[in-house]
Amino acid sequence: MKLSKFQAPKGVSEYFPPSSIQFEYVRDLLLQKAKNAGYSLIELPVFEETEVFTRGVGESTDVVSKEMYTFEDRGGRSITLRPEGTAGVMRAVIEHNLDKGQLPVKLFYSGAFFRAERPQAGRYRQFYQVGIEAIGYDDPEIDVEVIAVAENAFRELGLKQFTLNITSLGDSKSREAHRKDLVKFISNLNLDEATAQRARLNPLRLFDDKREEIKSLMSDAPLLMDYLSDESANHFNKVKSLLDSLNISYQVNPRMVRGLDYYTGTTFEFDHPLLGAQSGIGGGGRYDGLMGSLGGSDLSGIGFGLGVDRVLMACNAEKCLPTVIDPINLFIAPITQAAKSFSFKLISELRNSGIRCDMAYGDRGLKGAMKAADKSGAIFALVIGDDEITTGKCEIKEMSSGNIISSKLDVSDLISKLGNSN
Ligand code: HAM
C-alpha cells in the first residue's frame, strides 16, 4: 500500500529555496538594524509555563482567550507555545536578574510564534517575528529609538507605502480616570454577554472590536487621549516632536488599541496598505506594569514585534527586494572522475579562504554540470577536466554575460582572483 503524502499542519508559514533567501534577507536586515542600535540577542524557549502569558498578555485578549496552543506536558504542567515574545523576555529578565545590571537592558530576538487563529493570507498559526525590548527607563527618546529602528529597517528594505499609527494609553492615573467614564458609557450599551464579559476584563477591548454594530456603538465613547495626565501628555508630546525631528511620518490614532493587555503610554502600529485584511506589519509599545505583574521589579519597558512573513509580503507587493540576493561566488563543474576529486579538494581550500563556492555532484557530463552551475545562481563558473589538472590553468566564466573573464588563470591564483571580486 502506498503511503499518502504528509502535509504541513494547516496555516503554518514555510520557507524553502529559492524564495527562502528573501525571507532570510528580510529577517537579517531587521535584526541588523536592532544590533546597530545596541540591542543584544536573547534566545528563549518557544514554550513557557502558561501563566506567563495569561498574566503577562491578559485574559481579555483574543490571544489568551482563544488563540493559545496550550497543553499538559508529561509532568502534568500547563505549557503554552509562545504566542508573542515580550512576556517570555520579561520572565527571563526577572529570572536571570538582567534588570540588576546596566540599564536599559536592550534585547532582540527572532523566531517562530504560535497563535491558533483562522488561517488566511498573512495570518498564520506559526509565524515569524523579529522583536526588540528596551527595559529600565521611560525616556521618550527610547520610545522613539524603538520606533525608529523599525522605520529605518522598513525604509532600508525599500518599502515606501507603510504607515505608522501612534497613540498614548497614558499612565495609571490617566487610565483610571478614563476607565471610570468608559465603564459608565459601556454600561448603557446593549451588549451580548460575551462582549460585556470582555469589557469587564478590559473595557478598552471594545475599541478593537471589528463588528460594525460595536464600532458604531463605540463611536461616541470617551477617548483615553482626552484623559491624559499632564505627565503622560508631556511624554507623548515629546515623542511626537522627536519623531518629527527624525522626519518619521505618523498619524495619531486615538482609537487604536493593541491586541495585548500590557500596554501603557506610547503604543504604535505599522501597517501596509497592499496587504489587505492582515495589514499590520509590526507593532509595539510601552508596558509599565508588565514586569511587576510577573513578579519582578517595577521597571518600565518598550518594544516592538515585526511580522517577518508580512514584511516579506509587503516587500513582494512593492517589488523592492533585490533580484539577486547573496549569490555564491563560484560553481565548479568537474567533467571527469579525476577532475571531481581535484575539484573536491579545491572547493575545500576556497571555502577555507572565505570564498562561497559549490560544485556539481553526480556524473552528469559537461552539459549537466553547466546546467547545475546555472541553477546555482553563482556569479562565476569554472569547468575542470583532465587538461586543467595537467596544465594547472583554468578559465573563469562570468555566468550573467557568458564571457570568459580569465583564461589561463593559474588554479593557485583562484583565491586571490575571486577574493578580490567578492
Ligand atoms: P503583535 O502586534 O501581536 O505584537 O504582533 C506583532 C506583529 O506580528 C504583527 O504586527 C504582525 O505583523 C505579526 N503577527 C501577529 N500575529 C500574526 C499571525 N497570526 N500571522 C502572521 N503574522 C502575525 C506582539 O506580539 C508584541 N509582543 C510586540 C511587542 C514587543 N510589544 C512590545 N514589545
Residues whose N, C-alpha, C, O or C-beta is under 5 A from the ligand:
A	BS01	HAM	P83 E84 G85 T86 R115 E117 G122 R123 Y124 F127 I132 G280 I281 G282 G283 G284 G285 I302 G303 F304 G305 L306 G307 R310
